[in-house]
Amino acid sequence: MPQEPIPASSADLADVQEASPQPIDPATARRVARAGLLGTILEYYDVSLYGLLAVVLAPQFFPADNPAVSTITALAVFATAYLMRPIGGIVFGRFGDRYGRRTTLVATIMLMCLFSAMIGLLPTYAAIGIAAPILMVLCRLGQGFAAGGEAMGAATYVLESVPREKRGRYTAMIPMGGSLGYAVAALVVGAVTALVAGDALADWAWRIPFLLSLPLGLLCLWMRLRLEESVEFTELDSSDSAEKAPLWESLKSAPLSMLRVAAYTLSLTTVGHIVMVYVSVLLIQQLGYEKETVYWLTAVVIGIGAISAPLFGAWSDKVGRRPLMIAAPVATILLTVPLFLVLTTTTNLILAGLVFLALMVLCQAYSPGYTVFVESFPTRIRYTASAFGYNIGIMLSGFAPAMSAELVDSTGSLVSPAWLAVGAAVLGLVAALTLRERRSIS
């Protein structure tokens, strides 16, 4: 039986159940979903390159007598990009809520590509000294600012452009794109590593993956420029109801929903950062696998695992978002430590890959959360409210790889990062348990 929508509450605009928009053309919905997928692939490709190449970039930009200290410093700089994400969410969210989703998403892609290409052109510490790490930090901050408007902007655009009964499946293309972006980054880094000889990767070849973001960005830009504005925003704009101060209205009217978005995002992205960023560092630096092997393994595992995201999303269209949003952190709490125990004790690459894949599917189980993040708010503040809550959570989780490296270095336990994931999952579980469905399940 379909569930009745929850009535609107004056205390929290997140409980508003808006009227269904005009019928949506299926072909348009698929085109929008593909553009959102490609944009998110590019975002995570750009952001992930640094994490994948951390062990290569560490001595180039953050030299230290102790290689572990150099790596921890490099991973800490990885986290600096996340400090700018809430600011990016505010700026692009306001622009998107006032002037449209499509134009804003074009701007985020252009900026992301620009800062990624700049990283590919940076001189190293040996060439310009302390200026090199400073410039790297500035470029990472620029990437974080651009990324702050991308994921939730794309999720908002997709959700407002697809049939209501298929929102979960289509919106799950965004986390799928994030995972595929990391897989593409690993594939490119693996290919570059295989093609160059000796110290070439550390000397100059690490720049190639960053510079490739330019042609990828032009492809994404072409796709997005061919799209129309979302149906729901077009209707809102035509009625002259666009919110002039979306952040203030969000904080005033929907604070609890924003807090839940931040908490659940912290859970899902902590798990994601540990699995997709730190595990490759663990396999290379602590377990002694060859870089090239790990990059190829990472690309295959994450690529296969990413396919499960739309499956979880489609499942949520049938059974509801809340049951799956509860199940994901519960599974994380129960399975992460045992899986890490196997991963860190086996010497069999195939078994390590299967465990890695299990951890990746566990990450994708959080996918219905993306739909809820944007469903939780009315159209006029949707971009800002979801982006701000999401980016607060992801800002905090951005330190997970550095914290994982520090935990391993200080405790000597290769399993210690799993406990960090478990702790974040507990917070995500609390957020999911306080969540209410805000739609009809067909």
Steps between C-alpha positions, in 0.01 A plus 500: 500500500631850422593711799329834541727806491584649837323833557709815496632622830556865579810407698689348210453562130660162440157348562339691211347269240493699179256457217608276215646696208380467143564165324864440412621362169693172566761583235567835669529328836760258367697780333507703822605193700786431258620860523483486880688171497777634275537819703535306824747262336712801405471655847617186675762430235656838574466474878617137515819539298673667790406220740613229259831675436556599864794261542658649184424865577606482867879514441457743209306763696535402869849349543587363845760266650224256601294380199200440728503865609523610137199283407294619798573861400396431141176338618435794731525730197254266327262596781549875454281496189210399719531812712374702203211272412242661733592843361463366148167351600377836630618701197389258231189403695385862515573545131322176413193578708470851358612467138476133410665161536637462147706821486644436843610148411676632191699737724601228747639279223701784344658593833579141593681440171695824534639419846579139405699615199685748721612214727638326194713806426634567852878505559620272781667577834841438345434775245342780706520390863221578746293669229429158346295356789328836548389505135387137529285589801347796311416279202344240729294774665383610155401142415307476825316825432389378155410154629281658769242587237520186286367183669185639661444735207510204263277295731252790521499546123448128435228462765306795359528367145391136534167325578420499871470120514856460362679763708698247702637317197594812306636702792721205599687574177673778695675276759559252218673780308712580803622142520554473125698826511734341748518185287582704188768686697650169615485367143679806362762499776552126449544548126748783545693296758518204259610708203785695659827356621709541813452823690302669223173479696648697790697734274233616254244237396276563804398824327330323208185386686438852633537658156257248349221663700488778237371289207271307735363830628429625148298185429296548817453869424367417154247256648376742765465792261260290291261449793202706607432627851330252736121480483440589864733800502349628175154493661635670812678769300195570285297565814767744628534296821879451502643545848720810537680378814497118474765434767324711763165346412654151520656562842179654629250252362676165455788474751427143609491369146829672422652346813382153395647552153834603653508204741408240239745651250776480762425131536486411132798712390723388789446142388550607138822690565650216700410242236569699183793714615676339794476134397722566196756670727475205740554244225802685359675640806413253776436171319766539231297452183634656181354842414397395152321189632311700762390765252361238261335310785346821632359591158343156449360465853353850521364480146318173574382616840363825361244311291317405820412864583203530257383156617477625857334817371239305301440279801428810709232599246319177587555451874574856612818693576504462878539117525806505273644809668484312831639178354815664356652625829391181679689294241799732538504450876479122468726432201774762470735372772482133387557603138804711597637207701493285188632777275800573722599138564461334160784481250267381225428783258174344377366467855611855577313618191182319605515657846564838340191443280288410803606824669417690180148353476456595866575861402240489222232379742483859624384619155129559585621773735571729205136491396387575855745791528322690224151362561516641852468862390255706293607613154576863592776409750582146385841563342633713788361292788611163364841630385577671832403197711679261268819705487520542876498122530746444218730773635539307826544167324771642276745448784426125511797393278749708702345378827522142372870540420560659840312221679706233327823686571421563868334169590683265267166338416410479132137440602465824695346697205207258507407621848491855367244385242299324769489813714374708208242231416351528849434870435346416163275243662369757746425737211319227305293392800370856546411528131142490372394414148403818311339353190248246383640158421338364184 
